[in-house]
Amino acid sequence: MDDSDTFDAKTTTGKFSLRIQDSMLPLLGMVSQRVLSEAPQAELVVELANYAKIGETGTNETAITIVPMSLQLPPGITRIPLGELKWSVLMRENHPAADDWNMNSWAKWSHVRVGANRSTGDYVDKKAQEEGVRRKVNTTVSHFMMALPIIQTSDLLFTSYLQCDTAFLNSYGLIQRPCPLALHSIPIGL
């Protein structure tokens, strides 16, 4: 390989695509700032991840996708571990459950759930049932970010693996509490 074949992030004018699940959107500011500081002349295109199109990763259309480690990848695509998504419960500031936070508080209040509107429970519901509690789901949304304005203006709780830093939570007037259920973290990769 000669010098013309080496990649230099500082001078590249290439286009970099990043596909990311909406549960990780609060981290997007940090990710984009790093990419743009290391490759200031590059163009960054950000899209919601569509795991059905994972085969496009590494093509001219998509350079990087952040995915669960459990997702089966097509041949020729490699993945490196990035860490884990951890479960927590989000609620509005000054929520009545915040000060006396425990399993009973979690079960007492209604919840927002992400996913198709279904009569059967999801992973959280199944784990709650195993621990002898039941969650009352009042609202179902199709994307994680849709839950935020709903919990911001109500007493609903949101149990999720949405990754938020303090500044992001503050911007929505939300607080975060540990999930009282024993939920497995979700390993993710790049």
Residue pairs with C-beta under 8 A, 6 or more apart in sequence:
9 38
9 39
9 42
10 38
10 39
10 40
10 41
11 41
12 39
12 41
12 42
13 41
13 42
13 43
14 39
14 42
14 43
15 42
15 43
15 44
15 45
16 35
16 39
16 42
16 43
16 44
16 45
16 63
16 64
17 44
17 45
17 46
17 47
17 61
17 62
17 63
17 64
18 31
18 32
18 35
18 44
18 45
18 46
18 47
18 63
18 64
18 65
18 66
19 46
19 47
19 48
19 49
19 50
19 57
19 62
19 64
19 65
19 66
20 28
20 31
20 46
20 47
20 48
20 49
20 65
20 66
21 48
21 49
21 66
21 67
22 48
22 143
22 144
22 145
23 85
23 144
23 160
23 161
23 162
23 163
24 66
24 85
24 163
24 188
25 144
25 145
26 162
26 163
26 164
26 165
26 168
27 163
27 165
28 46
30 165
32 44
32 46
35 42
35 44
36 42
36 44
47 62
49 65
49 66
49 67
51 67
51 71
53 62
54 65
54 67
54 71
54 73
54 74
54 77
55 74
55 77
56 62
57 63
57 64
57 65
57 77
58 76
58 77
64 190
65 190
66 82
66 188
66 189
66 190
67 73
67 79
67 188
67 189
68 186
68 187
68 188
68 189
69 79
69 81
69 187
69 188
69 189
70 186
70 187
73 79
79 189
79 190
80 189
80 190
81 187
81 188
81 189
82 188
82 189
82 190
83 187
83 188
84 185
84 186
84 187
84 188
85 161
85 163
85 185
85 186
85 188
86 161
86 185
87 159
87 160
87 161
87 179
87 181
87 183
87 185
88 159
88 160
88 161
88 162
88 176
88 177
88 178
88 179
89 106
89 157
89 158
89 159
89 160
89 176
89 177
89 178
89 179
89 180
90 147
90 148
90 151
90 157
90 158
90 160
90 162
90 164
90 169
90 174
90 175
90 176
91 97
91 98
91 109
91 151
91 155
91 156
91 157
91 158
91 174
91 175
91 177
92 151
92 152
92 153
92 154
92 155
92 173
92 174
92 175
93 173
93 174
93 175
95 109
95 155
95 157
95 175
96 155
97 105
97 106
97 108
97 109
97 155
97 157
97 177
98 175
98 177
101 177
101 178
101 180
102 180
103 131
103 133
103 180
103 181
105 180
106 133
106 135
106 157
106 159
106 179
106 180
106 181
107 128
107 133
107 134
107 135
109 136
109 155
109 156
109 157
110 136
110 137
110 138
110 139
110 155
110 156
110 157
111 135
111 136
111 137
111 138
111 139
111 156
111 157
111 158
111 159
112 137
112 138
112 139
112 140
112 141
112 147
112 150
112 151
112 156
112 157
112 158
113 122
113 124
113 137
113 139
113 140
113 141
114 140
114 141
114 142
114 143
114 144
114 147
114 160
115 122
115 140
115 142
116 140
116 142
117 140
118 140
121 128
121 129
123 183
124 135
124 159
124 181
124 183
125 134
125 135
125 137
127 181
127 182
127 183
128 134
128 135
128 181
131 181
131 182
135 159
138 156
139 147
139 150
139 156
141 147
141 150
144 160
144 162
147 158
147 160
147 162
148 158
148 172
148 174
149 172
150 156
150 158
151 157
151 158
151 174
152 172
152 173
152 174
159 179
159 181
161 185
161 186
164 174
164 176
169 175
169 176
